Amino acid sequence: MERENINCYIDNYIGELRHAVRQPILERDVGDVNVDKAKVFFLLLPLLNGERWTDSTHAASIAVGAVHIAFDAHDTIHHQDATSTLQQLTVLSGDYFSGVHYKILAALPDIYFVRTLSTTIGQINELKTNFYKNSPRDVQELLETVESIEANCISDFLYTYGFSEYVPLASTALSMIAFDSAMDQAAKRKLPDILDWTLHQHDIERVQSSLKRKLEKMIAEADFITPLLQEEIRGMTTPLLGKMI
């Protein structure tokens, strides 16, 4: 698949996803729906790599995308000041998107996937609650928590629909992107809150370094992925090469 086609698939998916969750009044008050393109890339990676992609697979991928929109809407809330009108609208938008993703899930014929993803959503919400209240005991707990929050819904999708070989690559890359965002104070993501914990910046940098080595090894060994997609993954996970396609 050519780079132009990769972008086309991603843009079409994002357009369909936004249409599925669209609520004009919320858009007017809080702005466009935020869609994480890195998550979209790894969610669609089997499709971009030429794997068989059925209507049911696509419907499930839309459900996962809606889940992450709801997560991201809630994650934009400033915990220090959640009383402003905009913040309250953001809370409502997150609740609305949560309702939408459950509606989409309820329409899926794959009951196993619905149950699996619903369980994972509950686990992630619990992790996030603890995430903001308690400092991690060590770097390993921090890494496992971030990986679960960033990648477990996508991993559920990949496992369920026969793309398990993509899971380690997606989990590692998404965790690394999240930690890179945590080090960028201008990034509008949830993970900068990590920097307020008792773990020092050195701990974060150590995790980043470990993830980068691990990811480079995975990409080198991922002979089932086209060279162009390998290049794109390196590009979005290496700041000097650019974040996205």
Secondary structure, 3 states (H helix, E strand, C coil): CCHHHHHHHHHHHHHHHHHHHCCHHHHHHHCCCCCCHHHHHHHCHHHHCCCCCCHHHHHHHHHHHHHHHHHHHHHCCCCCCCCCHHHHHHHHHHHHHHHHHHHHHHCCCCHHHHHHHHHHHHHHHHHHHHHHHCCCCCHHHHHHHHHHHHHHHHHHHHHHCCCHHHHHHHHHHHHHHHHHHHCCCCCCCCHHHHHHCCCCHHHHHHHHHHHHHHHHHHHHHCCCCCHHHHHHHHHHHEHHHECCC
